[in-house]
């Protein structure tokens, strides 16, 4: 870390009144600039909870132990030598966690991250732990039970566990068993001032936004075009990007699918504003919340989502802010799209209700205030 970065770090360690601020250590599997929902949530916490000093310990593929200043957080990256069952192989991380955590007032574990759970099982200190439960372990069924003893120890030691909705609690083996510790804090997102929305063309389009990974169900969204005449814009990059492009070509749908591999926030908002609706076609509970729904709702756009056992259909509710269809059902997805395309008034009404729900529950201010209150209740230097 450069002298300039060190000076910045020392400055943010002071509270608004000049006193030392409470120190929070965030532990997460990966962090920015790698894109993802968890990374965005952690960034919002570090950016908006200015009365705390934030460190983030995570993994990276370059360097041994790399340290940098990113926004308001001191970010420490432990080198990963690849992945095993989607978990980074970063042997230096447990030691770094144990070393750094002793100096903190609060530890915020961003679950799932079994390597961090292993570290905390060997961390013998009275530093309070808060677990942000972003998702259940879904795909790695054998790994889930292999690491169950670690999860049990960490949840038993935790002062609080954060879930995004009651629906997530009811569909989680662990959260139901530690219900007395669970606090519900939905994610939040900054508001935007929409630019003038362009009028929809007669053959308006729908938009999918997300990484090209299996649980996003992007292949299902593409296959839905076989059952209707709608058009689709798919925004995002990821390991299955080329496979999805080839699928569209093989199905003879290339003319009705546009891929936007790279798009900044301004471009994403522009695409959303001129779309009929956002489509969340995810097919597994890895999609625990779908932050992208908030991007659409804050712009007053309707949502089509899937009936997962997660917070997804609670964020935008069926026939209130969204149309909800079964996962992996291309025909039902196509029918929902056709319904909104044929009924602009319904699409507009769902969008208006979505904006109201966003303003009521999902602003960045709501999320920051609730998270700050939770941290203050448990931070070692602040707890009564």
PyMOL commands that set and color helices and strands:
alter all, ss='L'
color gray80, all
select helices_A, chain A and resi 3-12+37-48+93-101+114-121+141-146+148-157+166-170+173-177+179-181+214-216+218-227+241-250+254-256+265-273+292-297+312-315+330-342+344-361+364-378
alter helices_A, ss='H'
color red, helices_A
select strands_A, chain A and resi 22-27+52-60+65-70+73-79+83-84+87-88+106-111+128-133+160-163+182-184+205-209+231-235+257-260+277-279+302-306+322-325
alter strands_A, ss='S'
color yellow, strands_A
deselect
rebuild
show_as cartoon
